Amino acid sequence: MCGRRLPFSYTLYIVAALDIRESVPLAPYTTFGIGGPARYFAVAITEADITAAIGWARERNLQIFVLGGGSNLLVRDAGFPGLVLHIALHGIRHQSALFDVAAGESWDDFVDHAVALGMAGIECLAGIPGSVGGTPVQNVGAYGQEVAQTIELVRAFDREAGAFVELNRAQCRFRYRESLFNTDEPNRYIVTRVRFRLYPNGDPSLRYAELQRCFANQPLPSLAAVAATVRELRCGKGMLLVPGDPDCRSAGSFFKNPIIPAQDLQRIAAAAGVASDSVPQWPAADHRVKLPAAWLLERAGFHKGFADGAAGLSSRHTLALINRGEATCADIERLQDHIVAAVQQRFGLKLEREPVLLG
Ligand SMILES: Cc1cc2nc3c(=O)[nH]c(=O)nc-3n(C[C@H](O)[C@H](O)[C@H](O)COP(=O)(O)OP(=O)(O)OC[C@H]3O[C@@H](n4cnc5c(N)ncnc54)[C@H](O)[C@@H]3O)c2cc1C
């Protein structure tokens, strides 16, 4: 979705070089293809655009929402009554292993760029849609890697301090699908650039069991081979944006994989009617385990291709809620509530939504 042409709307205000438009439909800016209009909408291509937009919104007492690629976003049907600021800063600077990447660059294109240069560290994150600036927000991760492992620094506008700041990895407080930016200080920082430290001529990561199986009994694959295999695996699950594929009108995984104390596994197994050692799990810190939310959904009665009017589940991955055509946000939220209640009833676990809800 990054870098797409703006849908037509008329210019209302011109602030410095910034066009601020009115009543702009947000659905085309999201991978779900759902949601009402932004009252005001502007595209920032420089850091100066960001400060101008903030000043403009402050004078009018308007809220600001920062939009990247719209791939982790569910916009409510009534839209957003403030200013949506779409981050479209571009450029990649690279000095040996350090890459400074502007927030509006496409994440997947950056992965390709790094892989082509023989830089290891993000090859398993191929095929994830959205912008580079969106990746630190929920500490994007897949197939055994997460961006926290390679992010060295995040440059952002701090709306509280009214200045640009640089946050190191520790200050970003990365955890599973979490960071400072989506927990402790939501809406405070507008990311403009991310610095990654990659590994020149490094080996590809094959930590993830599914990837290991793809390359079993083979010599060590190239970074490009691993990235291509990840994309193939993602495509098979409808987790790659492919034009015309109805399974990817989604925000990817809709629920986070819950992390529970290891001693609760027996209770989960009993509720599922299986032995404790057949509950799929990944080890987590502090004597805890991470459970696949998709497994919980399936045992609570939801299957791939499940339909509830215009909302449904992907035919290739239980964890992706999809827009089956003309779904509204209300349709998606109804299905979400239905699933959360069923999993809670069966397992006593409250699933958490992964995408951001706007409006
Ligand atoms: C098919 C599909 C597969 C996916 N697979 C994965 C996966 O494997 N792993 C994974 O972790 N995610 C996955 N996602 C989710 C999504 O792609 C990522 O979370 C992505 O990083 C979101 O970036 P974005 O630019 O699209 O953010 P948006 O959706 O535009 O915004 C999401 C949040 O980030 C904030 N934000 C965005 N840009 C900035 C910025 N510059 N500064 C401050 N805040 C900002 C927004 O305000 C909002 O709160 C998938 C999504 C889809 C549709």
The ligand as an SDF file (V2000), in Angstrom:
LIG
                    3D

 53 58  0  0  0  0  0  0  0  0999 V2000
   -1.2260   -9.9690    4.6330 C   0  0  0  0  0  0  0  0  0  0  0  0
   -0.5970   -9.4030    5.8980 C   0  0  0  0  0  0  0  0  0  0  0  0
    0.4150  -10.1120    6.5330 C   0  0  0  0  0  0  0  0  0  0  0  0
    1.0230   -9.5960    7.6950 C   0  0  0  0  0  0  0  0  0  0  0  0
    2.0020  -10.3290    8.3070 N   0  0  0  0  0  0  0  0  0  0  0  0
    2.5890   -9.8470    9.4210 C   0  0  0  0  0  0  0  0  0  0  0  0
    3.6180  -10.6000   10.0790 C   0  0  0  0  0  0  0  0  0  0  0  0
    4.0100  -11.6690    9.6380 O   0  0  0  0  0  0  0  0  0  0  0  0
    4.1700  -10.0960   11.1950 N   0  0  0  0  0  0  0  0  0  0  0  0
    3.7810   -8.8840   11.7120 C   0  0  0  0  0  0  0  0  0  0  0  0
    4.3350   -8.4750   12.7470 O   0  0  0  0  0  0  0  0  0  0  0  0
    2.8170   -8.1520   11.1170 N   0  0  0  0  0  0  0  0  0  0  0  0
    2.2100   -8.6000    9.9880 C   0  0  0  0  0  0  0  0  0  0  0  0
    1.2240   -7.8720    9.3900 N   0  0  0  0  0  0  0  0  0  0  0  0
    0.7870   -6.6060    9.9660 C   0  0  0  0  0  0  0  0  0  0  0  0
    1.4430   -5.3510    9.3550 C   0  0  0  0  0  0  0  0  0  0  0  0
    1.8900   -5.5870    8.0580 O   0  0  0  0  0  0  0  0  0  0  0  0
    2.6130   -4.8260   10.1970 C   0  0  0  0  0  0  0  0  0  0  0  0
    2.2090   -4.5830   11.5160 O   0  0  0  0  0  0  0  0  0  0  0  0
    3.1950   -3.5350    9.5850 C   0  0  0  0  0  0  0  0  0  0  0  0
    4.4280   -3.2320   10.1880 O   0  0  0  0  0  0  0  0  0  0  0  0
    2.2850   -2.3160    9.7680 C   0  0  0  0  0  0  0  0  0  0  0  0
    2.9100   -1.2160    9.1400 O   0  0  0  0  0  0  0  0  0  0  0  0
    2.0660   -0.1200    8.4020 P   0  0  0  0  0  0  0  0  0  0  0  0
    3.0060    0.8630    7.8430 O   0  0  0  0  0  0  0  0  0  0  0  0
    1.1160   -0.7320    7.4390 O   0  0  0  0  0  0  0  0  0  0  0  0
    1.2690    0.5290    9.6200 O   0  0  0  0  0  0  0  0  0  0  0  0
   -0.2230    1.0530    9.6660 P   0  0  0  0  0  0  0  0  0  0  0  0
   -1.1640   -0.0730    9.4840 O   0  0  0  0  0  0  0  0  0  0  0  0
   -0.3860    2.2190    8.7760 O   0  0  0  0  0  0  0  0  0  0  0  0
   -0.3020    1.5580   11.1850 O   0  0  0  0  0  0  0  0  0  0  0  0
   -0.2720    0.6260   12.2500 C   0  0  0  0  0  0  0  0  0  0  0  0
    0.0790    1.4020   13.5480 C   0  0  0  0  0  0  0  0  0  0  0  0
    1.4030    1.9060   13.4330 O   0  0  0  0  0  0  0  0  0  0  0  0
    1.3870    3.3320   13.5640 C   0  0  0  0  0  0  0  0  0  0  0  0
    2.3880    3.8810   12.6350 N   0  0  0  0  0  0  0  0  0  0  0  0
    2.5650    3.5690   11.3210 C   0  0  0  0  0  0  0  0  0  0  0  0
    3.6010    4.2830   10.8260 N   0  0  0  0  0  0  0  0  0  0  0  0
    4.0780    5.0430   11.8460 C   0  0  0  0  0  0  0  0  0  0  0  0
    5.1050    6.0110   11.9730 C   0  0  0  0  0  0  0  0  0  0  0  0
    5.8930    6.3550   10.9320 N   0  0  0  0  0  0  0  0  0  0  0  0
    5.2920    6.6130   13.1790 N   0  0  0  0  0  0  0  0  0  0  0  0
    4.5220    6.3090   14.2580 C   0  0  0  0  0  0  0  0  0  0  0  0
    3.5190    5.4060   14.1900 N   0  0  0  0  0  0  0  0  0  0  0  0
    3.2950    4.7970   12.9970 C   0  0  0  0  0  0  0  0  0  0  0  0
   -0.0300    3.7720   13.2100 C   0  0  0  0  0  0  0  0  0  0  0  0
   -0.3570    5.0130   13.8300 O   0  0  0  0  0  0  0  0  0  0  0  0
   -0.8330    2.6170   13.7760 C   0  0  0  0  0  0  0  0  0  0  0  0
   -0.9960    2.7890   15.1590 O   0  0  0  0  0  0  0  0  0  0  0  0
    0.5860   -8.3550    8.2220 C   0  0  0  0  0  0  0  0  0  0  0  0
   -0.4320   -7.6480    7.5690 C   0  0  0  0  0  0  0  0  0  0  0  0
   -1.0130   -8.1690    6.4160 C   0  0  0  0  0  0  0  0  0  0  0  0
   -2.1150   -7.3870    5.7260 C   0  0  0  0  0  0  0  0  0  0  0  0
  1  2  1  0
  2  3  1  0
  2 52  2  0
  3  4  2  0
  4  5  1  0
  4 50  1  0
  5  6  2  0
  6  7  1  0
  6 13  1  0
  7  8  2  0
  7  9  1  0
  9 10  1  0
 10 11  2  0
 10 12  1  0
 12 13  2  0
 13 14  1  0
 14 15  1  0
 14 50  1  0
 15 16  1  0
 16 17  1  0
 16 18  1  0
 18 19  1  0
 18 20  1  0
 20 21  1  0
 20 22  1  0
 22 23  1  0
 23 24  1  0
 24 25  2  0
 24 26  1  0
 24 27  1  0
 27 28  1  0
 28 29  2  0
 28 30  1  0
 28 31  1  0
 31 32  1  0
 32 33  1  0
 33 34  1  0
 33 48  1  0
 34 35  1  0
 35 36  1  0
 35 46  1  0
 36 37  1  0
 36 45  1  0
 37 38  2  0
 38 39  1  0
 39 40  1  0
 39 45  2  0
 40 41  1  0
 40 42  2  0
 42 43  1  0
 43 44  2  0
 44 45  1  0
 46 47  1  0
 46 48  1  0
 48 49  1  0
 50 51  2  0
 51 52  1  0
 52 53  1  0
M  END
$$$$
